[in-house]
Every structure is written in structure tokens, then in C-alpha cells.
Amino acid sequence: MPGYDWFLNRDGPEAILAYGVANSDEVKLHLRCKAGSGALELTAASEKPGREIHLESGGDTERYPAASEPAGVHDGELLTALAKSKDPVFQRFRRLGWIASWSDDERHIYAAHPAAKAGIEQFFIVCG
């Protein structure tokens, strides 16, 4: 997507990796963890309420049960779920630099520009 990329943000023991437009509320997928925990909190933008976040990377697929709430800052919903940084879909994302989100049989690919790939690796190093 033009103008979109992966951005890493560190705030004390917390690391956030988000796919969106720099310095904006336009975020498609957001991963958050506490250093060394191996636990991820996922937040995904959705056009309508949903019950899962369905992710794929390089053939690995995972479906995470999710809570849904109105986005507030834009139309649509925010889905939130819990995952593990060691899940195969995230390890494949770490190696390949892209992950896809599925919604209503529609696939949205979130690929890193070359400069952002180091931030993806750093995120998973921090998360454990």
C-alpha cells in the first residue's frame, strides 16, 4: 500500500510494531508486547464487527479469537486478540517481512519496505 509501512516504537519495557501511515491514526495492524514476555496483543482494523483476527504469512495461518469494539477515530471496528511471538505465523513474518490479514475472504498484505525489516526483527528480539 502506498504510504504504508511497518514502524517500531519502544516505550520503556513495551515494544509496538504497527503497519500504517507514519505519525497518524491510520493503522491496519498493531502488535504490542512487554520485553521478554513472548506474549503479543494484536489490534486490527476492521470494516465491521468480527470474532477473530485471521493472519497468514508464507503459508502459515492462524486464527485468533478477538473482541470487537467501535474504532472511534475512524469508521469501522477494532479487533483485539492475544497471541504468542513464537507462533509459526509470526516467525514466518519475521523471516519474510510480510503478513496478511483475512477478512470476509479478502486478503490484505502488509509488506515491509526494505528499511523497515530491521524494525520487525528488533521487535521480535525484544519480545522474546
KOLVEXTI-368478 format. One record per residue (C-alpha): residue number from 1; z negated, y negated, x; chain. Coordinates in Angstrom, 3 decimals, always signed. Each point is the difference from the previous one (the first is absolute). Example, Ala and Ser with C-alpha at 12.3 -4.5 7.8 and 13.67 -1.06 7.14 Angstrom:
2
+-----+----------+----------+----------+-----+
! seq !       c3 !       c2 !       c1 ! mol !
+-----+----------+----------+----------+-----+
!   1 !   -7.800 !   +4.500 !  +12.300 !   A !
!   2 !   +0.660 !   -3.440 !   +1.370 !   A !
+-----+----------+----------+----------+-----+
# end
This chain:
128
+-----+----------+----------+----------+-----+
! seq !       c3 !       c2 !       c1 ! mol !
+-----+----------+----------+----------+-----+
!   1 !   +0.000 !   +0.000 !   +0.000 !   A !
!   2 !   +0.961 !   -3.369 !   +1.494 !   A !
!   3 !   -3.060 !   -2.071 !   +0.949 !   A !
!   4 !   -2.365 !   +2.969 !   -0.281 !   A !
!   5 !   -1.755 !   +1.843 !   +2.821 !   A !
!   6 !   -3.246 !   +1.746 !   +0.936 !   A !
!   7 !   -2.839 !   -2.287 !   +1.100 !   A !
!   8 !   -3.264 !   +1.042 !   +1.671 !   A !
!   9 !   -3.148 !   -2.055 !   -0.506 !   A !
!  10 !   -3.385 !   +0.714 !   +1.614 !   A !
!  11 !   -3.221 !   -1.429 !   -1.412 !   A !
!  12 !   -3.027 !   +1.318 !   +1.876 !   A !
!  13 !   -0.226 !   +3.763 !   -0.560 !   A !
!  14 !   +2.684 !   -0.090 !   -2.706 !   A !
!  15 !   +3.748 !   +0.458 !   +0.538 !   A !
!  16 !   +2.659 !   -0.833 !   -2.578 !   A !
!  17 !   +3.649 !   +1.006 !   +0.157 !   A !
!  18 !   +2.154 !   -1.609 !   -2.678 !   A !
!  19 !   +3.684 !   +0.102 !   -0.870 !   A !
!  20 !   +1.104 !   -3.328 !   -1.398 !   A !
!  21 !   +1.034 !   -3.539 !   +0.791 !   A !
!  22 !   -1.994 !   -1.717 !   +2.773 !   A !
!  23 !   -2.668 !   -2.467 !   -1.156 !   A !
!  24 !   +0.512 !   +0.662 !   -3.714 !   A !
!  25 !   -1.382 !   +1.976 !   -2.934 !   A !
!  26 !   +3.255 !   +1.994 !   -0.109 !   A !
!  27 !   -1.247 !   +3.435 !   +1.116 !   A !
!  28 !   +1.517 !   +3.333 !   -1.071 !   A !
!  29 !   -2.403 !   +2.399 !   +1.738 !   A !
!  30 !   -3.344 !   -0.690 !   +1.637 !   A !
!  31 !   -2.045 !   +2.424 !   +2.149 !   A !
!  32 !   -3.584 !   -0.792 !   +0.967 !   A !
!  33 !   -2.533 !   +1.872 !   +2.125 !   A !
!  34 !   -3.248 !   -0.432 !   +1.897 !   A !
!  35 !   +0.295 !   +0.748 !   +3.709 !   A !
!  36 !   -0.409 !   +3.680 !   +0.817 !   A !
!  37 !   -0.506 !   +1.073 !   -3.624 !   A !
!  38 !   +3.303 !   +1.796 !   -0.584 !   A !
!  39 !   -0.275 !   -1.136 !   -3.634 !   A !
!  40 !   +2.688 !   -2.201 !   -1.529 !   A !
!  41 !   -0.069 !   -2.183 !   -3.080 !   A !
!  42 !   +3.530 !   -0.350 !   -1.389 !   A !
!  43 !   +1.196 !   -2.818 !   -2.240 !   A !
!  44 !   +3.525 !   +0.037 !   -1.407 !   A !
!  45 !   +1.836 !   -2.493 !   -2.191 !   A !
!  46 !   +1.404 !   +1.462 !   -3.209 !   A !
!  47 !   +2.021 !   -1.422 !   -2.874 !   A !
!  48 !   -2.141 !   +1.861 !   -2.544 !   A !
!  49 !   -3.307 !   +1.888 !   -0.175 !   A !
!  50 !   -0.034 !   +3.300 !   +1.879 !   A !
!  51 !   -2.257 !   +2.917 !   +0.836 !   A !
!  52 !   +1.143 !   +0.813 !   +3.517 !   A !
!  53 !   +1.442 !   -1.366 !   +3.211 !   A !
!  54 !   +2.853 !   +2.287 !   +1.075 !   A !
!  55 !   +0.979 !   -0.385 !   +3.663 !   A !
!  56 !   +2.610 !   +1.680 !   +2.195 !   A !
!  57 !   +0.959 !   -0.210 !   +3.669 !   A !
!  58 !   +2.516 !   +2.215 !   +1.767 !   A !
!  59 !   -0.321 !   +2.817 !   -2.530 !   A !
!  60 !   -3.813 !   -0.022 !   -0.297 !   A !
!  61 !   -1.188 !   -1.036 !   -3.462 !   A !
!  62 !   -3.422 !   -0.721 !   -1.457 !   A !
!  63 !   -1.209 !   -1.076 !   -3.434 !   A !
!  64 !   -3.315 !   -1.848 !   -0.133 !   A !
!  65 !   -1.907 !   -0.437 !   -3.288 !   A !
!  66 !   -0.246 !   -3.749 !   -0.613 !   A !
!  67 !   -1.770 !   -2.590 !   -2.103 !   A !
!  68 !   +2.161 !   -2.715 !   -1.556 !   A !
!  69 !   -0.836 !   -3.639 !   -0.760 !   A !
!  70 !   +1.975 !   -3.193 !   -0.742 !   A !
!  71 !   +1.226 !   -1.595 !   +3.230 !   A !
!  72 !   -1.058 !   -3.530 !   -0.906 !   A !
!  73 !   +1.977 !   -1.778 !   +2.737 !   A !
!  74 !   +3.328 !   +1.292 !   -1.359 !   A !
!  75 !   +1.341 !   +1.996 !   -2.938 !   A !
!  76 !   -0.687 !   +3.694 !   +0.015 !   A !
!  77 !   -2.837 !   +2.203 !   +1.138 !   A !
!  78 !   -1.889 !   +0.905 !   +3.146 !   A !
!  79 !   -0.644 !   +3.690 !   +0.586 !   A !
!  80 !   -2.857 !   +1.002 !   +2.308 !   A !
!  81 !   -0.735 !   +3.414 !   +1.479 !   A !
!  82 !   -1.806 !   +1.702 !   +2.880 !   A !
!  83 !   +1.638 !   +2.064 !   +2.755 !   A !
!  84 !   -0.564 !   +1.284 !   +3.540 !   A !
!  85 !   +1.775 !   -1.439 !   +3.037 !   A !
!  86 !   +0.655 !   +3.592 !   +1.199 !   A !
!  87 !   +1.952 !   +0.931 !   -3.160 !   A !
!  88 !   +3.478 !   +1.244 !   +1.015 !   A !
!  89 !   +1.814 !   -2.834 !   -1.810 !   A !
!  90 !   -1.879 !   -2.609 !   +2.055 !   A !
!  91 !   +0.444 !   +1.851 !   +3.276 !   A !
!  92 !   +3.749 !   +0.174 !   -0.684 !   A !
!  93 !   -0.007 !   -3.732 !   -0.881 !   A !
!  94 !   -1.793 !   -0.650 !   +3.295 !   A !
!  95 !   +2.763 !   +1.824 !   +1.920 !   A !
!  96 !   +3.037 !   -1.227 !   -1.965 !   A !
!  97 !   -0.999 !   -3.568 !   -0.918 !   A !
!  98 !   +0.915 !   +0.283 !   -3.695 !   A !
!  99 !   -1.611 !   +1.202 !   -3.197 !   A !
! 100 !   +1.360 !   +0.066 !   -3.546 !   A !
! 101 !   -1.754 !   -0.563 !   -3.292 !   A !
! 102 !   +1.244 !   +1.789 !   -3.127 !   A !
! 103 !   -0.281 !   -1.468 !   -3.489 !   A !
! 104 !   +1.817 !   +1.328 !   -3.086 !   A !
! 105 !   +2.400 !   +2.041 !   +2.170 !   A !
! 106 !   +0.863 !   -3.139 !   +1.970 !   A !
! 107 !   -0.533 !   +0.013 !   +3.754 !   A !
! 108 !   -0.974 !   -3.165 !   +1.905 !   A !
! 109 !   +0.175 !   +0.294 !   +3.795 !   A !
! 110 !   -2.315 !   -2.147 !   +2.110 !   A !
! 111 !   +1.418 !   +0.078 !   +3.526 !   A !
! 112 !   -1.381 !   -1.818 !   +3.020 !   A !
! 113 !   +2.079 !   -2.320 !   +2.137 !   A !
! 114 !   -0.175 !   +1.092 !   +3.683 !   A !
! 115 !   -2.677 !   -2.568 !   +0.934 !   A !
! 116 !   -2.311 !   +1.162 !   -2.827 !   A !
! 117 !   -0.100 !   +3.659 !   +1.089 !   A !
! 118 !   -2.698 !   -0.728 !   +2.595 !   A !
! 119 !   -2.228 !   -1.377 !   -2.787 !   A !
! 120 !   +0.382 !   +3.220 !   -1.996 !   A !
! 121 !   -1.075 !   +2.057 !   +3.004 !   A !
! 122 !   -2.928 !   -2.339 !   +0.680 !   A !
! 123 !   -1.143 !   +0.304 !   -3.624 !   A !
! 124 !   -0.224 !   +3.795 !   +0.218 !   A !
! 125 !   -1.710 !   -0.142 !   +3.391 !   A !
! 126 !   -2.663 !   -2.308 !   -1.475 !   A !
! 127 !   -0.431 !   +2.044 !   -3.179 !   A !
! 128 !   -0.405 !   +3.290 !   +1.818 !   A !
+-----+----------+----------+----------+-----+
# end
